[in-house]
């Protein structure tokens, strides 16, 4: 018993530029892509709208790994047509979409496969792009002024205070400056603690 064909609707079908280019194709094409022994005329503007990798003008060849029939399906999708394919054609089309940077087609393939376990979590990507925020630890908020600062407290203070920690060391052989330096060190110890206040 054979499985029914899979239909991938293209999100580009309503784009007027894509509609016009699809009607005119192969007229006014400025790109000729060779895949295997087949040549595919295309409009670089349409291709650039879906992928940086495909948006090159002129004549160029696609490397091995993508068959002409798979590329034809990808191109039809880019030009706004719904693509019907057999279940066995879905994975090669998805891999071609990933390799060529056609994210909308790759996502359509994910949805069609229903393979949520392998789909990258968009929240995970967002989490990886955001810098980690320092967490508050109530045990570390109060400290002895003579206690050395931990590196994570120093990094929260910013550039100026961090420089001051390195520039102001107790003077050697100048007792009249020792009191002033000790006050400055206590002031610096309080600065990071005040940044932790709610």
HELIX and SHEET records of a PDB file:
HELIX    1   1 UNK A   16  UNK A   24  1                                   9    
HELIX    2   2 UNK A   44  UNK A   48  1                                   5    
HELIX    3   3 UNK A   68  UNK A   78  1                                  11    
HELIX    4   4 UNK A   87  UNK A  100  1                                  14    
HELIX    5   5 UNK A  103  UNK A  113  1                                  11    
HELIX    6   6 UNK A  122  UNK A  129  1                                   8    
HELIX    7   7 UNK A  138  UNK A  141  1                                   4    
HELIX    8   8 UNK A  151  UNK A  156  1                                   6    
HELIX    9   9 UNK A  159  UNK A  167  1                                   9    
HELIX   10  10 UNK A  175  UNK A  195  1                                  21    
SHEET    1   A 2 UNK A   6  UNK A   8  0                                        
SHEET    2   A 2 UNK A  83  UNK A  85 -1                                        
SHEET    1   B 3 UNK A  38  UNK A  42  0                                        
SHEET    2   B 3 UNK A  31  UNK A  35 -1                                        
SHEET    3   B 3 UNK A  58  UNK A  61  1                                        
END                                                                             
